Amino acid sequence: MLLAALCAGCATVTGTDPGARSLGVIFDDRGIEFAAKNEIRDAGEVLAASNIGVDSFNGVVLLTGSVATDALKRQAQQAVERVRKVRRVHNEIVVGPQDTIVSRANDRLLSTKVRAALVGDAKVNADRVSIVTRNGAVFLMGLVPAEQSNAAAEVARKVLGVQRVVKVFEHVAPAATAEEDEAR
């Protein structure tokens, strides 16, 4: 019974949609995040005490947060680049003071508002977009066609409170429509 439930889930994650990730890739991304956080922690006390966010989507890692110096920012990226299965690192760590609890709460609220706006937009498949927010900057990740990437960024820009939008998408060919599938 459990196997049947797991296999049913596979059908919704994989298939002919070029933007879908397999369960293996999803697990790889979680493993990358875990290993990257460990590498950062092991890179030194000061770096370990920094509030660095690590998010992976299809082997593309986004680093966010803040550190005290440019050297620490580079050190964090180098630590993550050593992790197996990391294909690319987008280092969006800023040099400056640590985030406050209030700013983190505001970022969570902002992510929720952006998610709601994406769900309400017919041009964007919100299930294919991962949202990371740090100090009012919204980072959009995922495997989407270029048109959806641009549409998602435009929707996010219009959300009250968003200070900037950074696209960390990988572009894929648009999924075939039902009519195109029938014609094949």
Steps between C-alpha positions, in 0.01 A plus 500: 500500500782740591679417175185577302470837673862582429466400136187712468705795622764424237245547226432855615867594526633344183365439152522703181511841669853637443467714813430208731771366729521131582478389862870415476588857404280636780680276750836603349408867554417437866830312537688787335344748742591285800858441380550866406387618843745254658784621274426861596486410870828307473672787314554696820340643812423843358339356188310245707357783713378687191141470390543350153210348310563210262235404245551248220281443197616244244860530623504879474575647841392843620691648794331784688554678829772723631860477614749750642753501213547426130750229600227317695264532205760337272576237763132402519479461122819294486366272774178439305683444171670197663164326549431210267227555237512880525486622140507875561503742794324839502659692785257769612653536848537865598777648709332672792319452829308181582128475427267576788214280614259767377656511153483118477132506597435769239682290241280198578190714459634644176568148365141406582368808319713426194388134500134610514554743213670230289220251570249759384679568170397287201835552322704334775504140621561588865576134582822534300625811683695499824502831690776614734475842663780679683479862620223580254684348203304219336694223329308281256634154417367217288488322166264705285466625142647849444152653466399370845829622647431852380134486602587374849755779547246761388235364739749501790612858424141621543464357852505774761821486702719332240819703465658303218447177307783268399433220251700184564298294253615234261305521178338196340284453193131563560299186586290365218131577518238226489422589135869470405522162678197372306650617169813289557 
